[in-house]
Amino acid sequence: MKKQTFPGTLDALEPIRKYVEASALSAGLDRKVVYKLCLAVDEIATNVVLHGYEEAGLSGDLKIESSMEDDRFVVLLEDSGRPYDPNVHTVFQAEFDQPLESRKIGGLGIFLARDGVDELQYSATGNANVHRFIVRLSQT
Amino acid sequence: MPLQMSSSTEGKTARLNLAGELDATSAPSVRNALEHVLAGQPESLVLSVENLTFMASAGLRILIFAKQKQPGLKIYLLKPQETVVETLKKTGFYQSVYIVDREEEMKA
């Protein structure tokens, strides 16, 4: 689906989810798979806005694009904020057995982002950070 | 769909009705409403979420906030959608909240 650009603020989250939902459904993905993909993109977009832009005192856009690559549906999310690689953040899943009273609040979004897709890739080139969310169609 | 929310308190039970999408944009207003109802020291919190169609980790953090603000609080999720239940299960929240389909299932 054609690339769209939104301002890198939290107001972009809803239109980004709508974009992902519409493009994934039209690619034939199952509704549950689409929900998980939307959640994954939403979590990363949230992190980019809060940590990559706001916390770093930067502003910029969120660009989103989707395409079919062989048997894979791919969503690209690009930003120009402070680099933020979701794959270097450790998620302590052992924490998940703890009662909520003693749970830490960090790491949940990254966990849901990784869990929501078959593969989550990250690359930083020059001023651009690109997250690639990959869903294999054979599993849907 | 933007989040729609209302809250009420009846006896020792506080209630938040949430419909639409709960993400990082809408979470602060839910947290404010929650703080408001928790000020009355309820024993139970009922989150009526039948029409909550999306919940990001910002929603999970609100549950943590409620439990840490008031340990011992019983949290009921009334009629959550399957996708929301899935998120609760895989993040371990399932064991700390009660999922119910009918109000009568809530323990006194």
gemmi code that builds the backbone of each chain (N, CA, C; Angstrom):
import gemmi

chains = {
    "A": [
        ("MET", (0.850, -1.186, 0.000), (0.000, 0.000, 0.000), (0.891, 1.243, 0.000)),
        ("LYS", (0.406, 2.277, -0.638), (1.175, 3.508, -0.807), (1.661, 4.081, 0.533)),
        ("LYS", (2.869, 4.610, 0.499), (3.447, 5.153, 1.729), (2.635, 6.338, 2.243)),
        ("GLN", (2.462, 6.383, 3.549), (1.798, 7.543, 4.149), (2.707, 8.132, 5.222)),
        ("THR", (2.586, 9.425, 5.410), (3.433, 10.120, 6.381), (2.555, 10.831, 7.415)),
        ("PHE", (2.909, 10.612, 8.672), (2.177, 11.270, 9.767), (3.175, 12.022, 10.648)),
        ("PRO", (2.719, 13.078, 11.308), (3.618, 13.739, 12.274), (3.966, 12.754, 13.395)),
        ("GLY", (5.188, 12.789, 13.883), (5.617, 11.829, 14.898), (5.105, 12.154, 16.282)),
        ("THR", (3.791, 12.119, 16.441), (3.165, 12.357, 17.741), (2.203, 11.211, 18.037)),
        ("LEU", (1.719, 11.174, 19.287), (0.815, 10.077, 19.658), (-0.491, 10.109, 18.849)),
        ("ASP", (-0.851, 11.284, 18.318), (-2.064, 11.366, 17.503), (-1.957, 10.521, 16.229)),
        ("ALA", (-0.741, 10.139, 15.883), (-0.558, 9.329, 14.668), (-0.910, 7.854, 14.898)),
        ("LEU", (-1.009, 7.450, 16.158), (-1.188, 6.014, 16.435), (-2.453, 5.441, 15.794)),
        ("GLU", (-3.556, 6.143, 15.961), (-4.811, 5.596, 15.425), (-4.786, 5.499, 13.891)),
        ("PRO", (-4.426, 6.579, 13.166), (-4.367, 6.423, 11.712), (-3.351, 5.381, 11.246)),
        ("ILE", (-2.280, 5.214, 11.993), (-1.301, 4.181, 11.621), (-1.927, 2.787, 11.772)),
        ("ARG", (-2.668, 2.588, 12.866), (-3.339, 1.279, 13.037), (-4.342, 1.045, 11.918)),
        ("LYS", (-5.074, 2.101, 11.557), (-6.067, 1.970, 10.481), (-5.376, 1.589, 9.170)),
        ("TYR", (-4.243, 2.209, 8.919), (-3.476, 1.916, 7.696), (-3.061, 0.443, 7.696)),
        ("VAL", (-2.487, -0.002, 8.812), (-1.998, -1.389, 8.889), (-3.171, -2.366, 8.756)),
        ("GLU", (-4.254, -2.065, 9.439), (-5.425, -2.955, 9.397), (-5.951, -3.082, 7.962)),
        ("ALA", (-6.128, -1.944, 7.301), (-6.696, -1.970, 5.947), (-5.774, -2.704, 4.974)),
        ("SER", (-4.479, -2.429, 5.060), (-3.576, -3.057, 4.093), (-3.418, -4.551, 4.377)),
        ("ALA", (-3.391, -4.929, 5.645), (-3.221, -6.354, 5.985), (-4.481, -7.153, 5.634)),
        ("LEU", (-5.633, -6.565, 5.866), (-6.879, -7.272, 5.513), (-6.972, -7.446, 3.997)),
        ("SER", (-6.591, -6.405, 3.268), (-6.688, -6.518, 1.810), (-5.654, -7.508, 1.266)),
        ("ALA", (-4.606, -7.777, 2.048), (-3.627, -8.788, 1.630), (-4.104, -10.197, 1.985)),
        ("GLY", (-5.235, -10.284, 2.679), (-5.812, -11.591, 2.976), (-5.418, -12.181, 4.312)),
        ("LEU", (-4.828, -11.374, 5.179), (-4.444, -11.898, 6.498), (-5.672, -12.104, 7.378)),
        ("ASP", (-5.585, -13.114, 8.210), (-6.640, -13.444, 9.153), (-6.802, -12.303, 10.181)),
        ("ARG", (-8.021, -12.085, 10.656), (-8.291, -10.954, 11.561), (-7.435, -10.961, 12.825)),
        ("LYS", (-7.246, -12.165, 13.384), (-6.437, -12.254, 14.613), (-4.977, -11.877, 14.333)),
        ("VAL", (-4.500, -12.309, 13.185), (-3.121, -11.990, 12.795), (-2.998, -10.485, 12.568)),
        ("VAL", (-4.039, -9.903, 11.974), (-4.052, -8.456, 11.719), (-4.027, -7.692, 13.049)),
        ("TYR", (-4.793, -8.168, 14.024), (-4.825, -7.489, 15.331), (-3.422, -7.489, 15.960)),
        ("LYS", (-2.776, -8.651, 15.932), (-1.434, -8.757, 16.541), (-0.421, -7.870, 15.815)),
        ("LEU", (-0.566, -7.809, 14.494), (0.331, -6.949, 13.712), (0.083, -5.475, 14.059)),
        ("CYS", (-1.185, -5.089, 14.140), (-1.529, -3.698, 14.516), (-0.948, -3.365, 15.886)),
        ("LEU", (-1.068, -4.324, 16.814), (-0.546, -4.112, 18.162), (0.978, -3.932, 18.115)),
        ("ALA", (1.636, -4.777, 17.330), (3.101, -4.698, 17.221), (3.528, -3.335, 16.677)),
        ("VAL", (2.884, -2.895, 15.605), (3.254, -1.607, 14.999), (2.936, -0.466, 15.968)),
        ("ASP", (1.794, -0.561, 16.625), (1.386, 0.477, 17.585), (2.417, 0.614, 18.713)),
        ("GLU", (2.882, -0.516, 19.231), (3.841, -0.474, 20.345), (5.161, 0.183, 19.922)),
        ("ILE", (5.626, -0.170, 18.729), (6.890, 0.418, 18.268), (6.695, 1.907, 17.945)),
        ("ALA", (5.581, 2.239, 17.289), (5.323, 3.648, 16.969), (5.241, 4.470, 18.260)),
        ("THR", (4.632, 3.891, 19.289), (4.547, 4.576, 20.585), (5.949, 4.826, 21.155)),
        ("ASN", (6.787, 3.802, 21.097), (8.151, 3.957, 21.603), (8.931, 5.010, 20.826)),
        ("VAL", (8.742, 5.005, 19.507), (9.445, 5.987, 18.676), (9.027, 7.403, 19.087)),
        ("VAL", (7.714, 7.610, 19.240), (7.222, 8.948, 19.592), (7.726, 9.361, 20.980)),
        ("LEU", (7.574, 8.448, 21.972), (7.900, 8.820, 23.352), (9.405, 8.887, 23.610)),
        ("HIS", (10.135, 7.898, 23.082), (11.581, 7.834, 23.376), (12.438, 8.408, 22.249)),
        ("GLY", (12.062, 8.090, 21.011), (12.876, 8.529, 19.878), (12.729, 10.011, 19.587)),
        ("TYR", (11.522, 10.524, 19.795), (11.282, 11.950, 19.528), (11.164, 12.771, 20.831)),
        ("GLU", (10.071, 12.592, 21.592), (9.800, 13.484, 22.741), (10.936, 13.510, 23.759)),
        ("GLU", (11.321, 12.324, 24.239), (12.342, 12.242, 25.285), (13.685, 12.813, 24.811)),
        ("ALA", (13.941, 12.670, 23.495), (15.213, 13.138, 22.934), (15.137, 14.604, 22.515)),
        ("GLY", (13.964, 15.229, 22.704), (13.812, 16.624, 22.318), (13.830, 16.814, 20.809)),
        ("LEU", (13.429, 15.798, 20.078), (13.433, 15.863, 18.616), (11.997, 15.840, 18.085)),
        ("SER", (11.851, 16.255, 16.851), (10.553, 16.102, 16.194), (10.783, 15.586, 14.784)),
        ("GLY", (9.779, 14.967, 14.240), (9.926, 14.389, 12.905), (8.669, 13.627, 12.534)),
        ("ASP", (8.778, 12.846, 11.495), (7.608, 12.137, 10.983), (7.669, 10.646, 11.272)),
        ("LEU", (6.528, 10.015, 11.066), (6.434, 8.559, 11.036), (5.936, 8.210, 9.643)),
        ("LYS", (6.737, 7.452, 8.916), (6.327, 7.053, 7.571), (6.001, 5.571, 7.589)),
        ("ILE", (4.884, 5.230, 6.980), (4.482, 3.828, 6.998), (4.162, 3.354, 5.591)),
        ("GLU", (4.535, 2.116, 5.357), (4.371, 1.546, 4.025), (4.188, 0.038, 4.179)),
        ("SER", (3.441, -0.569, 3.288), (3.293, -2.028, 3.350), (3.437, -2.624, 1.971)),
        ("SER", (3.851, -3.879, 1.943), (4.017, -4.544, 0.643), (4.020, -6.053, 0.829)),
        ("MET", (3.838, -6.750, -0.277), (3.972, -8.205, -0.280), (5.356, -8.524, -0.823)),
        ("GLU", (6.056, -9.396, -0.121), (7.366, -9.858, -0.607), (7.308, -11.377, -0.598)),
        ("ASP", (7.093, -11.948, -1.762), (6.867, -13.399, -1.892), (5.709, -13.815, -0.984)),
        ("ASP", (5.977, -14.702, -0.015), (4.881, -15.151, 0.845), (4.846, -14.379, 2.160)),
        ("ARG", (5.409, -13.185, 2.152), (5.471, -12.415, 3.390), (4.795, -11.060, 3.217)),
        ("PHE", (4.046, -10.684, 4.230), (3.460, -9.345, 4.265), (4.379, -8.492, 5.136)),
        ("VAL", (4.807, -7.372, 4.599), (5.823, -6.563, 5.293), (5.321, -5.139, 5.512)),
        ("VAL", (5.453, -4.671, 6.744), (5.141, -3.272, 7.063), (6.451, -2.579, 7.421)),
        ("LEU", (6.669, -1.421, 6.833), (7.858, -0.622, 7.147), (7.435, 0.614, 7.923)),
        ("LEU", (8.109, 0.862, 9.013), (7.847, 2.076, 9.794), (9.171, 2.831, 9.896)),
        ("GLU", (9.171, 4.053, 9.384), (10.429, 4.815, 9.339), (10.307, 6.099, 10.152)),
        ("ASP", (11.377, 6.419, 10.883), (11.388, 7.666, 11.647), (12.780, 8.265, 11.610)),
        ("SER", (12.902, 9.489, 12.112), (14.216, 10.141, 12.131), (14.585, 10.568, 13.546)),
        ("GLY", (14.035, 9.867, 14.518), (14.313, 10.192, 15.922), (15.584, 9.535, 16.415)),
        ("ARG", (15.768, 9.583, 17.731), (16.922, 8.912, 18.321), (16.783, 7.414, 18.050)),
        ("PRO", (17.851, 6.778, 17.558), (17.755, 5.352, 17.228), (17.278, 4.518, 18.417)),
        ("TYR", (16.413, 3.579, 18.122), (15.829, 2.751, 19.186), (15.637, 1.347, 18.626)),
        ("ASP", (16.554, 0.466, 18.965), (16.492, -0.896, 18.434), (15.744, -1.804, 19.409)),
        ("PRO", (14.556, -2.262, 19.034), (13.758, -3.084, 19.962), (14.409, -4.434, 20.248)),
        ("ASN", (15.310, -4.860, 19.377), (15.893, -6.189, 19.560), (17.039, -6.220, 20.564)),
        ("VAL", (17.524, -5.055, 20.983), (18.602, -5.068, 21.980), (18.044, -4.909, 23.399)),
        ("HIS", (16.746, -4.701, 23.496), (16.150, -4.551, 24.825), (15.754, -5.916, 25.377)),
        ("THR", (16.208, -6.189, 26.566), (15.900, -7.478, 27.165), (14.511, -7.432, 27.794)),
        ("VAL", (13.740, -8.440, 27.479), (12.429, -8.552, 28.112), (12.513, -9.696, 29.112)),
        ("PHE", (12.286, -9.382, 30.365), (12.393, -10.398, 31.400), (11.060, -11.122, 31.536)),
        ("GLN", (10.947, -12.210, 30.770), (9.671, -12.919, 30.797), (9.413, -13.610, 32.127)),
        ("ALA", (10.495, -13.826, 32.917), (10.309, -14.416, 34.237), (9.432, -13.511, 35.097)),
        ("GLU", (9.498, -12.214, 34.798), (8.659, -11.219, 35.484), (7.176, -11.512, 35.308)),
        ("PHE", (6.849, -12.168, 34.191), (5.448, -12.380, 33.852), (4.744, -13.309, 34.838)),
        ("ASP", (5.547, -14.031, 35.643), (4.938, -14.906, 36.649), (4.651, -14.158, 37.945)),
        ("GLN", (5.143, -12.943, 38.036), (4.979, -12.175, 39.276), (3.575, -11.577, 39.359)),
        ("PRO", (3.042, -11.458, 40.579), (1.759, -10.754, 40.706), (1.925, -9.290, 40.297)),
        ("LEU", (0.843, -8.661, 39.877), (0.937, -7.283, 39.365), (1.500, -6.319, 40.402)),
        ("GLU", (1.257, -6.617, 41.684), (1.718, -5.724, 42.749), (3.227, -5.532, 42.702)),
        ("SER", (3.946, -6.556, 42.196), (5.408, -6.436, 42.191), (5.989, -6.441, 40.775)),
        ("ARG", (5.140, -6.186, 39.789), (5.646, -6.164, 38.405), (6.273, -4.821, 38.072)),
        ("LYS", (7.305, -4.871, 37.205), (7.859, -3.628, 36.672), (7.031, -3.255, 35.448)),
        ("ILE", (6.984, -1.958, 35.136), (6.105, -1.550, 34.044), (6.788, -1.563, 32.678)),
        ("GLY", (8.110, -1.717, 32.657), (8.815, -1.661, 31.371), (8.826, -2.988, 30.629)),
        ("GLY", (9.067, -2.924, 29.331), (9.291, -4.133, 28.552), (8.065, -4.766, 27.926)),
        ("LEU", (6.883, -4.386, 28.396), (5.671, -5.030, 27.885), (5.436, -4.729, 26.407)),
        ("GLY", (5.637, -3.460, 26.028), (5.400, -3.067, 24.647), (6.331, -3.788, 23.682)),
        ("ILE", (7.599, -3.863, 24.060), (8.580, -4.554, 23.208), (8.212, -6.035, 23.083)),
        ("PHE", (7.793, -6.615, 24.196), (7.384, -8.023, 24.155), (6.225, -8.220, 23.178)),
        ("LEU", (5.205, -7.371, 23.280), (4.041, -7.507, 22.398), (4.405, -7.245, 20.939)),
        ("ALA", (5.353, -6.341, 20.721), (5.781, -6.053, 19.349), (6.472, -7.271, 18.741)),
        ("ARG", (7.372, -7.873, 19.507), (8.093, -9.045, 18.988), (7.150, -10.227, 18.834)),
        ("ASP", (6.256, -10.364, 19.791), (5.342, -11.502, 19.784), (4.304, -11.402, 18.657)),
        ("GLY", (4.022, -10.185, 18.219), (2.928, -9.976, 17.269), (3.241, -10.305, 15.822)),
        ("VAL", (4.517, -10.515, 15.528), (4.909, -10.778, 14.143), (5.869, -11.969, 14.088)),
        ("ASP", (6.098, -12.476, 12.880), (7.056, -13.578, 12.743), (8.481, -13.069, 12.879)),
        ("GLU", (8.688, -11.852, 12.421), (10.025, -11.277, 12.507), (9.928, -9.762, 12.645)),
        ("LEU", (10.763, -9.218, 13.512), (10.841, -7.764, 13.665), (12.286, -7.364, 13.407)),
        ("GLN", (12.497, -6.631, 12.314), (13.861, -6.227, 11.965), (14.020, -4.730, 12.179)),
        ("TYR", (15.245, -4.351, 12.487), (15.521, -2.934, 12.703), (16.811, -2.564, 11.991)),
        ("SER", (16.815, -1.409, 11.360), (18.072, -0.919, 10.789), (18.108, 0.596, 10.898)),
        ("ALA", (19.296, 1.126, 11.069), (19.474, 2.580, 11.132), (20.479, 2.972, 10.065)),
        ("THR", (20.044, 3.842, 9.171), (20.936, 4.295, 8.098), (20.877, 5.806, 8.050)),
        ("GLY", (22.017, 6.448, 8.264), (22.025, 7.902, 8.262), (21.064, 8.416, 9.316)),
        ("ASN", (20.115, 9.183, 8.882), (19.161, 9.781, 9.817), (17.867, 8.972, 9.924)),
        ("ALA", (17.799, 7.839, 9.230), (16.543, 7.087, 9.180), (16.623, 5.785, 9.969)),
        ("ASN", (15.635, 5.586, 10.821), (15.481, 4.302, 11.524), (14.322, 3.582, 10.871)),
        ("VAL", (14.527, 2.325, 10.530), (13.457, 1.572, 9.881), (13.170, 0.290, 10.653)),
        ("HIS", (11.904, 0.132, 11.030), (11.441, -1.130, 11.616), (10.685, -1.891, 10.533)),
        ("ARG", (11.009, -3.169, 10.372), (10.298, -4.022, 9.410), (9.531, -5.092, 10.175)),
        ("PHE", (8.235, -5.107, 10.002), (7.368, -6.098, 10.645), (7.000, -7.127, 9.580)),
        ("ILE", (7.356, -8.371, 9.825), (7.157, -9.396, 8.798), (6.190, -10.479, 9.285)),
        ("VAL", (5.182, -10.739, 8.468), (4.226, -11.817, 8.768), (4.226, -12.773, 7.588)),
        ("ARG", (4.456, -14.043, 7.871), (4.416, -15.039, 6.786), (2.977, -15.434, 6.498)),
        ("LEU", (2.591, -15.371, 5.242), (1.204, -15.652, 4.885), (0.828, -17.113, 5.052)),
        ("SER", (1.804, -17.981, 4.947), (1.504, -19.409, 5.050), (0.934, -19.770, 6.419)),
        ("GLN", (1.202, -18.921, 7.410), (0.729, -19.221, 8.773), (-0.632, -18.626, 9.054)),
        ("THR", (-1.172, -17.864, 8.086), (-2.433, -17.185, 8.402), (-3.628, -17.921, 7.827)),
    ],
    "B": [
        ("MET", (-11.392, 3.666, 16.635), (-12.406, 4.495, 17.302), (-11.820, 5.090, 18.579)),
        ("PRO", (-11.952, 6.386, 18.778), (-11.419, 6.989, 20.014), (-12.046, 6.340, 21.248)),
        ("LEU", (-11.318, 6.389, 22.338), (-11.823, 5.752, 23.563), (-12.996, 6.533, 24.140)),
        ("GLN", (-14.014, 5.781, 24.540), (-15.126, 6.394, 25.266), (-15.106, 5.812, 26.672)),
        ("MET", (-15.317, 6.671, 27.645), (-15.142, 6.208, 29.016), (-16.170, 6.849, 29.943)),
        ("SER", (-16.619, 6.072, 30.916), (-17.433, 6.640, 31.992), (-17.072, 5.890, 33.265)),
        ("SER", (-17.295, 6.512, 34.404), (-16.944, 5.848, 35.659), (-18.030, 6.065, 36.691)),
        ("SER", (-18.089, 5.151, 37.642), (-19.066, 5.287, 38.721), (-18.585, 4.471, 39.916)),
        ("THR", (-19.151, 4.742, 41.072), (-18.833, 3.971, 42.271), (-20.134, 3.625, 42.970)),
        ("GLU", (-20.229, 2.364, 43.349), (-21.424, 1.931, 44.074), (-20.955, 1.094, 45.250)),
        ("GLY", (-21.145, 1.594, 46.455), (-20.650, 0.891, 47.632), (-19.139, 0.754, 47.554)),
        ("LYS", (-18.662, -0.473, 47.666), (-17.213, -0.730, 47.643), (-16.725, -1.138, 46.253)),
        ("THR", (-17.579, -0.924, 45.262), (-17.210, -1.308, 43.901), (-17.108, -0.086, 42.993)),
        ("ALA", (-15.929, 0.074, 42.406), (-15.743, 1.154, 41.430), (-15.847, 0.549, 40.044)),
        ("ARG", (-16.332, 1.351, 39.119), (-16.551, 0.811, 37.782), (-16.068, 1.797, 36.722)),
        ("LEU", (-15.361, 1.242, 35.736), (-14.975, 2.038, 34.569), (-15.519, 1.333, 33.338)),
        ("ASN", (-16.269, 2.046, 32.535), (-16.747, 1.497, 31.266), (-15.845, 2.034, 30.165)),
        ("LEU", (-15.226, 1.116, 29.449), (-14.289, 1.523, 28.395), (-14.732, 0.939, 27.063)),
        ("ALA", (-14.851, 1.804, 26.061), (-15.207, 1.332, 24.723), (-14.308, 2.025, 23.707)),
        ("GLY", (-13.993, 1.312, 22.636), (-13.128, 1.885, 21.607), (-11.711, 1.355, 21.729)),
        ("GLU", (-10.734, 2.229, 21.606), (-9.343, 1.796, 21.561), (-8.515, 2.438, 22.670)),
        ("LEU", (-7.874, 1.586, 23.445), (-7.040, 2.060, 24.550), (-5.575, 1.963, 24.140)),
        ("ASP", (-4.993, 3.119, 23.836), (-3.584, 3.162, 23.440), (-2.857, 4.216, 24.269)),
        ("ALA", (-1.635, 4.545, 23.871), (-0.849, 5.498, 24.654), (-1.470, 6.894, 24.636)),
        ("THR", (-2.296, 7.166, 23.632), (-2.950, 8.474, 23.557), (-4.062, 8.587, 24.593)),
        ("SER", (-4.840, 7.525, 24.712), (-6.006, 7.587, 25.598), (-5.700, 7.127, 27.027)),
        ("ALA", (-4.582, 6.425, 27.226), (-4.282, 5.869, 28.546), (-4.226, 6.909, 29.674)),
        ("PRO", (-3.632, 8.103, 29.450), (-3.572, 9.057, 30.570), (-4.943, 9.432, 31.134)),
        ("SER", (-5.953, 9.547, 30.261), (-7.284, 9.912, 30.771), (-7.887, 8.758, 31.571)),
        ("VAL", (-7.587, 7.524, 31.167), (-8.087, 6.370, 31.926), (-7.399, 6.319, 33.291)),
        ("ARG", (-6.125, 6.601, 33.279), (-5.370, 6.585, 34.539), (-5.909, 7.664, 35.499)),
        ("ASN", (-6.227, 8.825, 34.951), (-6.809, 9.888, 35.785), (-8.139, 9.462, 36.380)),
        ("ALA", (-8.983, 8.853, 35.544), (-10.293, 8.394, 36.016), (-10.125, 7.311, 37.075)),
        ("LEU", (-9.127, 6.466, 36.859), (-8.869, 5.390, 37.804), (-8.413, 5.955, 39.158)),
        ("GLU", (-7.506, 6.918, 39.099), (-7.029, 7.543, 40.337), (-8.191, 8.131, 41.111)),
        ("HIS", (-9.114, 8.722, 40.355), (-10.285, 9.351, 40.970), (-11.149, 8.312, 41.696)),
        ("VAL", (-11.430, 7.192, 41.043), (-12.302, 6.193, 41.690), (-11.554, 5.439, 42.792)),
        ("LEU", (-10.230, 5.300, 42.658), (-9.472, 4.595, 43.711), (-9.361, 5.429, 44.989)),
        ("ALA", (-9.547, 6.723, 44.853), (-9.496, 7.598, 46.033), (-10.576, 7.205, 47.042)),
        ("GLY", (-11.633, 6.572, 46.545), (-12.704, 6.122, 47.444), (-12.417, 4.777, 48.087)),
        ("GLN", (-11.192, 4.261, 47.907), (-10.758, 2.983, 48.500), (-11.747, 1.835, 48.247)),
        ("PRO", (-12.084, 1.592, 46.999), (-13.003, 0.480, 46.720), (-12.314, -0.867, 46.961)),
        ("GLU", (-13.122, -1.896, 47.185), (-12.547, -3.243, 47.331), (-12.423, -3.907, 45.967)),
        ("SER", (-13.322, -3.524, 45.068), (-13.312, -4.122, 43.732), (-13.337, -3.045, 42.662)),
        ("LEU", (-12.701, -3.369, 41.549), (-12.728, -2.496, 40.379), (-13.271, -3.319, 39.212)),
        ("VAL", (-14.352, -2.845, 38.632), (-14.931, -3.537, 37.485), (-14.622, -2.733, 36.228)),
        ("LEU", (-13.909, -3.369, 35.301), (-13.648, -2.727, 34.021), (-14.581, -3.373, 33.003)),
        ("SER", (-15.560, -2.616, 32.595), (-16.521, -3.133, 31.635), (-15.975, -2.859, 30.233)),
        ("VAL", (-15.552, -3.931, 29.559), (-14.755, -3.743, 28.338), (-15.310, -4.497, 27.123)),
        ("GLU", (-16.584, -4.770, 27.150), (-17.180, -5.540, 26.052), (-16.900, -4.893, 24.687)),
        ("ASN", (-16.927, -3.580, 24.659), (-16.725, -2.876, 23.391), (-15.344, -2.235, 23.280)),
        ("LEU", (-14.408, -2.736, 24.085), (-13.019, -2.281, 23.949), (-12.386, -3.132, 22.837)),
        ("THR", (-12.105, -2.514, 21.711), (-11.676, -3.278, 20.532), (-10.167, -3.364, 20.385)),
        ("PHE", (-9.448, -2.554, 21.151), (-7.984, -2.579, 21.060), (-7.400, -2.180, 22.401)),
        ("MET", (-6.388, -2.933, 22.850), (-5.705, -2.541, 24.084), (-4.203, -2.765, 23.928)),
        ("ALA", (-3.468, -1.680, 23.987), (-2.003, -1.744, 23.892), (-1.418, -1.946, 25.288)),
        ("SER", (-0.096, -1.999, 25.370), (0.552, -2.206, 26.670), (0.252, -1.062, 27.631)),
        ("ALA", (-0.135, 0.093, 27.087), (-0.515, 1.214, 27.957), (-1.698, 0.806, 28.847)),
        ("GLY", (-2.552, -0.049, 28.336), (-3.685, -0.560, 29.120), (-3.221, -1.514, 30.206)),
        ("LEU", (-2.219, -2.321, 29.883), (-1.665, -3.251, 30.887), (-1.020, -2.473, 32.028)),
        ("ARG", (-0.337, -1.381, 31.663), (0.332, -0.595, 32.703), (-0.686, 0.058, 33.642)),
        ("ILE", (-1.874, 0.302, 33.138), (-2.923, 0.857, 33.997), (-3.360, -0.182, 35.037)),
        ("LEU", (-3.394, -1.441, 34.627), (-3.737, -2.505, 35.580), (-2.662, -2.614, 36.657)),
        ("ILE", (-1.391, -2.514, 36.235), (-0.290, -2.550, 37.209), (-0.413, -1.376, 38.174)),
        ("PHE", (-0.698, -0.209, 37.596), (-0.848, 1.000, 38.418), (-1.923, 0.788, 39.486)),
        ("ALA", (-3.055, 0.241, 39.084), (-4.173, 0.041, 40.018), (-3.772, -0.892, 41.148)),
        ("LYS", (-3.113, -1.987, 40.795), (-2.720, -2.983, 41.806), (-1.632, -2.451, 42.731)),
        ("GLN", (-0.737, -1.618, 42.177), (0.353, -1.103, 43.016), (-0.132, 0.052, 43.882)),
        ("LYS", (-1.115, 0.759, 43.377), (-1.695, 1.866, 44.146), (-2.516, 1.298, 45.303)),
        ("GLN", (-3.193, 0.207, 44.999), (-4.056, -0.376, 46.037), (-3.949, -1.904, 46.037)),
        ("PRO", (-2.889, -2.422, 46.671), (-2.729, -3.876, 46.727), (-3.960, -4.495, 47.390)),
        ("GLY", (-4.374, -5.637, 46.893), (-5.560, -6.274, 47.460), (-6.822, -5.946, 46.692)),
        ("LEU", (-6.728, -4.950, 45.827), (-7.881, -4.590, 44.998), (-8.214, -5.746, 44.059)),
        ("LYS", (-9.482, -6.128, 44.027), (-9.901, -7.167, 43.077), (-10.278, -6.489, 41.770)),
        ("ILE", (-9.642, -6.911, 40.700), (-9.937, -6.315, 39.400), (-10.705, -7.315, 38.536)),
        ("TYR", (-11.878, -6.908, 38.102), (-12.702, -7.748, 37.223), (-12.736, -7.136, 35.830)),
        ("LEU", (-12.539, -7.968, 34.839), (-12.748, -7.513, 33.459), (-14.023, -8.166, 32.961)),
        ("LEU", (-14.992, -7.328, 32.670), (-16.292, -7.835, 32.263), (-16.359, -7.920, 30.739)),
        ("LYS", (-16.536, -9.138, 30.258), (-16.694, -9.435, 28.827), (-15.588, -8.887, 27.913)),
        ("PRO", (-14.334, -9.174, 28.225), (-13.283, -8.695, 27.304), (-13.327, -9.462, 25.976)),
        ("GLN", (-12.906, -8.819, 24.913), (-12.845, -9.486, 23.617), (-11.666, -10.463, 23.611)),
        ("GLU", (-11.762, -11.442, 22.741), (-10.782, -12.530, 22.696), (-9.345, -12.016, 22.527)),
        ("THR", (-9.179, -10.989, 21.696), (-7.833, -10.472, 21.443), (-7.242, -9.827, 22.713)),
        ("VAL", (-8.107, -9.197, 23.496), (-7.647, -8.581, 24.754), (-7.266, -9.680, 25.752)),
        ("VAL", (-8.075, -10.737, 25.811), (-7.778, -11.867, 26.708), (-6.439, -12.495, 26.333)),
        ("GLU", (-6.217, -12.614, 25.035), (-4.963, -13.182, 24.536), (-3.766, -12.376, 25.049)),
        ("THR", (-3.881, -11.055, 24.975), (-2.796, -10.185, 25.457), (-2.584, -10.389, 26.966)),
        ("LEU", (-3.674, -10.495, 27.715), (-3.566, -10.694, 29.163), (-2.899, -12.027, 29.479)),
        ("LYS", (-3.231, -13.037, 28.694), (-2.672, -14.374, 28.940), (-1.177, -14.408, 28.682)),
        ("LYS", (-0.771, -13.883, 27.546), (0.635, -14.041, 27.181), (1.559, -13.140, 27.996)),
        ("THR", (1.011, -12.150, 28.674), (1.853, -11.276, 29.496), (1.737, -11.605, 30.993)),
        ("GLY", (0.982, -12.663, 31.307), (0.884, -13.099, 32.693), (-0.112, -12.329, 33.535)),
        ("PHE", (-0.882, -11.437, 32.915), (-1.851, -10.642, 33.684), (-3.093, -11.454, 34.035)),
        ("TYR", (-3.264, -12.520, 33.287), (-4.459, -13.347, 33.431), (-4.639, -13.851, 34.865)),
        ("GLN", (-3.492, -14.095, 35.535), (-3.576, -14.668, 36.881), (-3.848, -13.616, 37.963)),
        ("SER", (-3.763, -12.359, 37.582), (-3.942, -11.304, 38.585), (-5.273, -10.573, 38.467)),
        ("VAL", (-6.053, -10.913, 37.448), (-7.371, -10.283, 37.292), (-8.419, -11.376, 37.102)),
        ("TYR", (-9.661, -11.032, 37.357), (-10.748, -11.983, 37.145), (-11.451, -11.636, 35.830)),
        ("ILE", (-11.549, -12.618, 34.945), (-12.263, -12.415, 33.687), (-13.663, -12.986, 33.877)),
        ("VAL", (-14.672, -12.176, 33.708), (-16.048, -12.669, 33.895), (-16.934, -12.273, 32.704)),
        ("ASP", (-17.913, -13.112, 32.441), (-18.860, -12.840, 31.353), (-20.149, -12.207, 31.862)),
        ("ARG", (-20.390, -12.387, 33.165), (-21.627, -11.834, 33.736), (-21.301, -11.207, 35.082)),
        ("GLU", (-21.999, -10.146, 35.399), (-21.741, -9.457, 36.677), (-21.960, -10.382, 37.874)),
        ("GLU", (-22.879, -11.359, 37.706), (-23.205, -12.250, 38.818), (-22.011, -13.135, 39.201)),
        ("GLU", (-21.059, -13.246, 38.286), (-19.891, -14.100, 38.571), (-18.891, -13.428, 39.507)),
        ("MET", (-19.100, -12.156, 39.774), (-18.145, -11.455, 40.637), (-18.359, -11.870, 42.089)),
        ("LYS", (-17.226, -12.086, 42.753), (-17.315, -12.513, 44.160), (-17.629, -11.312, 45.031)),
        ("ALA", (-18.418, -11.561, 46.046), (-18.798, -10.466, 46.940), (-17.597, -10.024, 47.739)),
    ],
}
model = gemmi.Model(1)
for chain_id, residues in chains.items():
    chain = gemmi.Chain(chain_id)
    for i, (resn, *xyz) in enumerate(residues, 1):
        res = gemmi.Residue()
        res.name, res.seqid = resn, gemmi.SeqId(i, " ")
        for name, pos in zip(("N", "CA", "C"), xyz):
            atom = gemmi.Atom()
            atom.name, atom.element = name, gemmi.Element(name[0])
            atom.pos, atom.b_iso = gemmi.Position(*pos), 0.0
            res.add_atom(atom)
        chain.add_residue(res)
    model.add_chain(chain)
structure = gemmi.Structure()
structure.add_model(model)
structure.setup_entities()
